[in-house]
Structures are given as structure tokens and as C-alpha cells.
Amino acid sequence: MSITYKEGQSTLLYYPLWWHEQHRQQTATGYGKKLTTPYKVEHNGRLYRVYCICYSNSGTLYILPGGKPLYLRDAGTEVSQLRDNNARGGIQWSSSS
């Protein structure tokens, strides 16, 4: 199994769904393999929903272009910073390590 990472920089945008607006979770436990986040990221000229795999205290973010996972590298940005900075046009998400 190979892991493919998104290359370059992208702007992470805040696009919440109804349960995000009501501060609800997608699952009862908050854990899962395909948790829908309130964020989207541009890839090849199109916006893709960001999903999260979470089974413990950390999660892995990915998008699904063409139905295959493309993982986002950690940018060292807190989720609260993403929400606050989105009002100013989003933040830069760097995929370089």
C-alpha cells in the first residue's frame, strides 16, 4: 500500500455542513474512517471536501479526487486558527514537510 500526499500549497476554506453549524458530531463517538470536516481544499482547479480518519487522539486529513485518497501533510495549524483566519480569505496549507 502506498500513501500519496498532495503537493504544493493550497488554501483551506471553511464550508460547514448543517451538523457543524449546530456543534454536532457525525458519529456518536467522534471516531471513524471517513469523518466529514467543515473544510474544503482546492486541487487541480476544483474544491474537494476534506475528510478525517480518527481512531484516537489524532487524525489524518485527506481528500478524494477520483475516488482515491490524497493525504494532506500537517501544516502545524490549529483548527481554531483555521476557523478564525478563514474570514480573511482562508489560510495557506503547506504540504511540504
C-alpha positions, -999 to 999 in steps of 0.1 A, spaced: 0 0 0 14 34 -9 5 67 6 1 97 -18 4 132 -5 -9 164 -20 20 185 -33 23 223 -32 3 248 -12 -34 251 -11 -59 273 7 -81 255 32 -116 270 32 -143 267 58 -175 252 43 -195 238 73 -224 214 69 -256 217 90 -244 195 118 -211 215 121 -232 247 125 -252 230 153 -220 217 170 -229 181 164 -207 151 155 -211 128 126 -208 97 148 -217 91 184 -181 86 195 -165 112 172 -143 85 157 -144 70 123 -127 62 89 -144 89 68 -154 118 90 -166 149 71 -148 180 82 -161 215 77 -132 223 53 -126 221 16 -93 224 -3 -86 233 -39 -69 206 -60 -65 208 -98 -89 237 -101 -117 221 -81 -128 222 -44 -128 189 -26 -142 182 9 -116 173 35 -122 141 54 -105 128 85 -96 93 98 -97 94 136 -95 65 160 -75 80 188 -64 115 199 -51 124 164 -65 124 129 -53 121 93 -68 146 68 -74 136 32 -94 144 0 -108 120 -26 -100 132 -61 -110 104 -85 -121 83 -55 -86 76 -43 -73 92 -10 -48 121 -13 -34 129 21 -27 164 34 5 169 53 5 186 87 9 224 84 12 229 122 -20 249 122 -46 246 150 -83 241 139 -93 273 158 -68 293 137 -83 279 106 -118 290 115 -107 324 126 -84 330 96 -110 318 71 -129 351 75 -98 367 60 -98 345 29 -85 312 42 -51 301 52 -22 285 33 -19 248 39 16 237 31 22 201 21 59 203 23 75 185 54 
